[in-house]
Amino acid sequence: MVSVIIPTYNDSRKIKDIVKTLKQVKDILEIIIVDDGSSEEHKQIFRSIKGVKLITHKINQGKSFAMKSGVLASEGDLTMFIDADLSNLTPSYAQALLSPVKEKKYDMTISLRGGGGSEQIVKKLHLYFAQALSGERVLHKFWITNNMDIFHSKGYCIESEINKRFLGKLRVAFVDLPNLKHDLKVNKFGIKGLVGDFRMLVKVIKHIGVKEFIRQSKIISKIPVLKVSSTK
């Protein structure tokens, strides 16, 4: 029923744990890892993971293209996107993210991460636009296949492009996952990474434009937040 797509580039540190967690979720039909041109040391780890569908790009083409490759190879009627650098993902978190769409209560869910310093800052300052840039989301595959041009966006602009296309059109909900976190570039690369994080945000806003940034922020501020009772 659910196809999980994990795009990754030179990031294999946590992917085995992520796959192990996802395999415990009964509604997940397949797990697709899209290696977007990683180095050989990471490729070896990806190849060692059993029970997944592995797609390998010869050269790095960006997150958006990796997600597209995963969608085209998927068989489930629901699509779940998961980032490869997550910590504290649990089966109940994954189930909580997909159940509202499976049960047709919502058309798309987006994870509301809460386990890292950056996520806490975003929530406390009500930076609504940034909240909805999470890489973890679930939606019906037909919404994607009928809007494949969303993948024309470059790399990490893909989440804002999905939001541009569907916010205000679909029934969308956040799923509050209080311990979930991901690695920011600043955590991986120090000051160089901090500059990279800032440039990425500026690039995303520039990509969609100020008017769309304001529109999304207003809609996101009113999106319902679903709570998760268990973290196991």
C-alpha positions as CSV (number, residue, x, y, z in Angstrom):
1,M,0.0,0.0,0.0
2,V,2.7,2.5,1.0
3,S,6.0,3.0,-0.9
4,V,8.7,4.7,1.1
5,I,11.3,6.7,-0.9
6,I,14.6,7.7,0.8
7,P,16.7,10.0,-1.4
8,T,20.4,10.1,-0.2
9,Y,23.7,11.5,-1.3
10,N,26.8,10.5,0.6
11,D,24.8,9.9,3.8
12,S,24.7,6.3,4.9
13,R,25.3,6.7,8.7
14,K,21.7,6.3,9.8
15,I,20.0,4.7,6.9
16,K,20.2,1.1,8.2
17,D,18.4,2.1,11.4
18,I,15.8,4.0,9.3
19,V,15.2,1.0,7.1
20,K,15.0,-1.4,10.2
21,T,12.4,0.9,11.7
22,L,10.3,1.2,8.5
23,K,10.2,-2.6,8.1
24,Q,8.3,-2.8,11.3
25,V,5.3,-0.9,9.9
26,K,2.8,-3.3,8.4
27,D,1.3,-0.8,5.9
28,I,4.6,-0.3,4.1
29,L,4.8,-2.3,0.9
30,E,8.3,-1.4,-0.2
31,I,11.3,0.7,0.7
32,I,13.2,2.5,-2.1
33,I,16.6,3.9,-1.5
34,V,17.7,6.3,-4.2
35,D,21.5,6.7,-4.2
36,D,22.0,10.0,-6.0
37,G,25.6,9.5,-7.1
38,S,27.2,8.7,-3.8
39,S,30.9,7.7,-3.3
40,E,31.8,4.0,-3.3
41,E,32.1,3.7,0.5
42,H,28.4,4.7,0.8
43,K,27.3,2.6,-2.2
44,Q,28.7,-0.5,-0.4
45,I,26.5,0.2,2.6
46,F,23.4,0.8,0.5
47,R,24.1,-2.5,-1.4
48,S,24.4,-4.4,1.9
49,I,20.9,-3.5,3.0
50,K,18.5,-6.4,2.4
51,G,14.8,-6.1,1.5
52,V,14.9,-2.8,-0.2
53,K,14.8,-1.6,-3.8
54,L,18.0,0.3,-4.6
55,I,18.1,2.8,-7.4
56,T,21.6,4.2,-8.2
57,H,22.3,7.4,-10.1
58,K,25.8,7.4,-11.8
59,I,26.2,11.1,-11.0
60,N,24.6,13.4,-8.4
61,Q,21.5,15.1,-9.9
62,G,19.9,16.6,-6.8
63,K,17.3,15.6,-4.2
64,S,14.4,16.5,-6.5
65,F,15.5,14.2,-9.3
66,A,16.2,11.4,-6.7
67,M,12.7,11.7,-5.4
68,K,11.3,11.6,-9.0
69,S,13.3,8.4,-9.7
70,G,11.8,6.8,-6.6
71,V,8.3,7.7,-7.5
72,L,8.6,6.3,-11.0
73,A,9.9,3.0,-9.5
74,S,7.3,2.7,-6.8
75,E,4.3,0.4,-6.7
76,G,2.2,1.6,-3.7
77,D,-0.8,3.9,-4.0
78,L,0.5,6.0,-1.1
79,T,3.9,7.7,-1.2
80,M,6.0,8.4,1.9
81,F,9.2,10.5,1.6
82,I,11.8,10.1,4.3
83,D,15.1,12.0,4.7
84,A,18.2,9.8,5.1
85,D,19.7,11.8,8.0
86,L,16.9,11.3,10.6
87,S,17.4,10.4,14.3
88,N,14.8,8.9,16.6
89,L,12.4,7.6,13.9
90,T,10.1,5.0,15.4
91,P,7.5,2.7,13.9
92,S,4.7,4.6,15.7
93,Y,6.0,7.9,14.2
94,A,6.0,6.4,10.7
95,Q,2.5,4.9,11.3
96,A,1.2,8.2,12.6
97,L,2.5,10.0,9.5
98,L,0.7,7.6,7.1
99,S,-2.5,6.7,8.9
100,P,-4.4,10.0,8.3
101,V,-3.8,9.7,4.6
102,K,-4.6,6.0,4.5
103,E,-7.8,6.6,6.4
104,K,-8.7,9.4,4.0
105,K,-8.9,12.0,6.7
106,Y,-6.2,14.1,5.0
107,D,-4.7,14.2,1.6
108,M,-1.1,15.0,2.7
109,T,0.7,14.9,6.1
110,I,4.0,16.6,6.9
111,S,6.2,15.7,9.9
112,L,6.6,18.4,12.6
113,R,10.0,17.6,13.9
114,G,10.8,18.5,17.5
115,G,13.9,16.6,18.6
116,G,16.7,19.0,17.6
117,G,17.7,22.5,18.6
118,S,16.8,24.0,15.2
119,E,13.4,22.3,15.3
120,Q,12.6,23.8,18.7
121,I,13.6,27.3,17.6
122,V,11.4,27.0,14.5
123,K,8.4,25.9,16.7
124,K,9.0,28.5,19.4
125,L,9.4,31.4,17.0
126,H,6.4,30.2,14.9
127,L,8.5,30.1,11.7
128,Y,5.6,28.6,9.8
129,F,7.2,28.5,6.4
130,A,10.3,26.6,7.7
131,Q,8.0,24.1,9.6
132,A,6.6,22.8,6.3
133,L,10.0,22.2,4.6
134,S,10.3,18.9,6.4
135,G,11.3,16.0,4.1
136,E,9.0,13.6,5.8
137,R,5.5,13.5,4.2
138,V,2.8,11.2,2.9
139,L,0.4,11.7,0.1
140,H,-1.5,9.8,-2.6
141,K,0.7,8.8,-5.5
142,F,-1.8,10.1,-8.0
143,W,-1.3,13.6,-6.7
144,I,2.3,13.3,-7.6
145,T,2.0,11.5,-10.9
146,N,-0.5,14.1,-12.1
147,N,1.9,16.9,-11.1
148,M,5.3,15.5,-12.1
149,D,6.5,18.9,-13.2
150,I,7.1,19.7,-9.5
151,F,10.3,17.8,-9.8
152,H,11.7,20.5,-12.2
153,S,12.7,22.4,-9.1
154,K,16.3,22.3,-8.2
155,G,17.5,20.0,-5.3
156,Y,16.3,21.2,-1.9
157,C,13.6,23.5,-3.3
158,I,11.4,20.4,-3.9
159,E,9.5,20.6,-0.5
160,S,8.6,24.3,-1.1
161,E,7.5,23.4,-4.6
162,I,5.3,20.6,-3.3
163,N,3.8,23.1,-0.8
164,K,3.3,25.6,-3.6
165,R,1.3,23.1,-5.6
166,F,-0.8,21.6,-2.9
167,L,-1.2,23.9,0.1
168,G,-4.6,25.5,-0.1
169,K,-5.8,22.7,-2.5
170,L,-5.4,19.5,-0.5
171,R,-6.4,18.7,3.1
172,V,-3.1,18.9,4.9
173,A,-2.1,18.2,8.5
174,F,1.1,18.3,10.5
175,V,2.0,15.2,12.5
176,D,3.8,16.3,15.7
177,L,6.8,13.9,16.2
178,P,8.4,15.4,19.3
179,N,11.7,13.5,19.3
180,L,12.3,13.3,15.6
181,K,15.3,15.3,14.3
182,H,17.6,15.6,11.4
183,D,21.2,16.7,10.9
184,L,21.7,20.3,9.8
185,K,24.7,21.1,7.7
186,V,26.1,23.1,10.6
187,N,26.1,19.8,12.6
188,K,27.9,18.0,9.8
189,F,30.3,20.7,8.6
190,G,30.6,23.4,11.2
191,I,30.7,27.1,10.2
192,K,30.8,26.0,6.5
193,G,27.6,24.1,7.1
194,L,26.0,27.0,8.8
195,V,26.6,29.2,5.8
196,G,25.2,26.4,3.6
197,D,22.0,26.2,5.7
198,F,21.5,29.9,5.4
199,R,22.1,29.9,1.6
200,M,19.7,27.0,1.2
201,L,16.9,28.9,2.9
202,V,17.6,32.0,0.9
203,K,17.6,29.9,-2.3
204,V,14.3,28.3,-1.4
205,I,12.6,31.7,-0.7
206,K,14.1,33.1,-3.9
207,H,12.8,30.1,-5.8
208,I,9.2,30.5,-4.8
209,G,9.2,34.3,-4.5
210,V,8.1,36.7,-1.7
211,K,4.4,36.6,-2.6
212,E,4.3,32.8,-2.5
213,F,6.4,32.8,0.7
214,I,3.8,35.0,2.4
215,R,0.9,32.9,1.0
216,Q,2.4,29.6,2.3
217,S,3.2,31.1,5.7
218,K,-0.4,32.2,6.2
219,I,-1.8,28.8,5.2
220,I,0.8,26.9,7.2
221,S,0.0,28.8,10.3
222,K,-3.6,27.4,10.2
223,I,-2.7,23.7,9.4
224,P,-4.0,21.4,12.1
225,V,-1.4,19.6,14.2
226,L,-2.0,15.9,15.0
227,K,-0.5,14.5,18.2
228,V,1.2,11.1,18.6
229,S,0.5,9.2,21.8
230,S,3.4,6.7,21.7
231,T,7.0,6.9,20.6
232,K,7.7,3.1,20.5
